[in-house]
């Protein structure tokens, strides 16, 4: 299968990121509200998190397509 120039690179997360592997359930604050979600991809200093859908965060889900990038230092495991 062709990748059309996409280079797949291995991203080594920072020391803080080692506590948040993919599929970790986390809590974080965005726009002043506490949210929860699941880490779907690790980056160097942050993670891509799929937001858990709740009754009061429909607008956030809509604006962010259900995912956000959060710095490891702003997350905690739940």
C-alpha positions in Angstrom: 0.0 0.0 0.0 1.4 3.4 -1.0 1.9 6.0 1.7 2.4 9.0 -0.7 5.4 10.5 1.0 4.2 10.0 4.6 7.1 9.1 6.8 6.2 7.1 9.8 8.5 8.2 12.7 8.8 6.8 16.2 8.1 9.6 18.7 9.8 9.2 22.0 7.7 10.9 24.7 9.4 13.0 27.4 9.9 11.7 30.9 6.5 13.1 31.9 4.9 11.3 29.0 6.1 7.9 30.1 3.2 7.8 32.7 0.6 8.3 30.0 0.8 5.4 27.4 -1.9 5.0 24.7 -5.3 3.9 26.2 -4.6 5.6 29.5 -7.8 7.3 31.0 -6.9 10.8 32.0 -8.4 14.0 33.5 -7.5 17.5 32.4 -8.9 21.0 32.4 -9.8 22.9 29.2 -11.7 26.2 28.9 -11.9 26.2 32.7 -13.9 22.9 32.9 -12.6 19.5 34.0 -12.8 16.9 31.3 -11.8 13.2 30.9 -10.6 11.2 28.0 -8.4 8.5 26.6 -4.9 9.0 25.3 -4.9 8.0 21.6 -1.4 9.1 20.5 1.7 10.2 22.4 3.8 13.1 21.2 7.1 14.5 22.6 5.6 16.8 25.3 1.9 16.2 24.8 -0.7 13.7 23.9 -3.7 13.5 21.6 -6.7 12.8 23.9 -10.1 11.6 22.7 -12.6 13.5 25.0 -15.3 11.5 26.8 -18.7 12.7 25.7 -20.9 14.1 28.5 -24.1 16.1 28.6 -22.3 19.4 29.3 -19.5 19.2 26.8 -21.3 18.8 23.5 -20.0 22.2 22.2 -16.4 21.3 23.0 -16.8 18.0 21.2 -18.3 19.7 18.2 -15.6 22.4 18.0 -12.6 20.0 18.6 -14.0 17.0 16.6 -13.8 15.1 19.9 -10.0 15.3 20.3 -7.5 17.7 21.9 -3.8 18.0 22.4 -2.9 18.3 26.0 0.5 18.7 27.6 1.5 15.8 29.9 2.0 18.2 32.8 -1.7 19.2 32.6 -3.0 15.6 32.8 -3.5 13.2 35.6 -4.4 9.5 35.5 -7.9 8.4 36.7 
